[in-house]
C-alpha cells in the first residue's frame, strides 16, 4: 500500500513540475503555486521513502522546488543595458548570474524509467560512483568529470544526464547552446557560460549539461566571432576545472548527434565518450508499452516491435501518439467536424487496433537512416575518433 501511495505522489510531483516549468514565462504566480504543490508532493514521497538516501533525495527535491517558487515570484532585478560594453560591471555580473540561475532545472528522472540502454547506463553509473568516492591518499586517480553522450536523435541522451543528476542529488544546469548561448549579444555568451560554471561550483555537486554541443564547436563553423569566443571560453573552462572540480564536484555532460563534427581539441577534453544507440527489441517493447499505458491493445505487439526496428525512443513515442489520436478522432467524430458545437462530456475511447497502427506507421517513419546508423557504428568502432 505504501509503495502505491509513493508511486502516486511521485506521479503527482512530476505533473506539478512539468506544469510549473511550462508556466514560468507566461504566468509566474501560477508557476510558483505549482512548484509549491510539487514540494508538498515531494514531502510525501520523503515520508514514504524506505531508505535514508531516497528520503534525503526527496527532501532535497522539495527544498529546490520551494527555492524555485521564490525565485519565480521574486527574480533578481535585471539591469538595463547601457551599451554593448556596459560601464557597470557589477550590474552586468548580476545579469549573467540571473541568466545562469534560469538554467537550473529540477530533475526527477530515475534510471529504471529509461528503457534499455543498459551499456550506456552502466558506463555512466560506474563512472559517477567513482567520481563521488573518497580517494586513497598518495594515489594518483582522476575520475572522469567530462562526458560526451553521442548517438542518433531521440535516443535518450538528455534523459541519461537528468537521471545521473537525480540519482546523486546534483544541481542540474540545462544549457541550450543555441537558445541560451548563441542567441545572445556578441560578447555576452562567454560571460554567461562563465557565470554558469561559477554558480555550479556554488551549488555543487552539479552537472552542467550542454545540449547539441556540436553547434558550439562544429568544424567549419569557427569563423563566427561569437562561436569562436564561446569555443575558446568553453575549452578554457573545461581545462580550468581540472583541479577545482575534483573537490567541488562539478561535472560537464554534453550531447551531440554529430560527434564527427567536433574538433579534435574538443573531443580530447571529454575523458568519457558514451554511445547512446537506438533501442533494441526489448527496449522498443518497453517503450511501446509505456507510451500506450492504459489503452486496450488489439494488435500483435511482437509484430509492431519487429516493424519498428530503426526507430528511436522519440520516434516510437510519436508513433504511439499518432495511433492514439487516430483512434480518438475515429471514435469521436465531432472533434474533426467544423460544424459541431464545442465538445462537451467524456471522451470516448476504443481499443488500439492493427488497422490504426498500420495507419500510424504510414505516417511516422524513423528519423535516422541506415546509412547514418552505419556512420555511428564506424565512429564507435574507431574509439570515438573522426
Beta strands, then each sheet from edge to edge (+ up, - down):
strand 1: 104-105
strand 2: 146-150
strand 3: 171-176
strand 4: 206-211
strand 5: 250-256
strand 6: 272-275
strand 7: 297-298
strand 8: 352-353
sheet 1: 1+ 3- 4- 5- 2- 6-
sheet 2: 7+ 8+
end
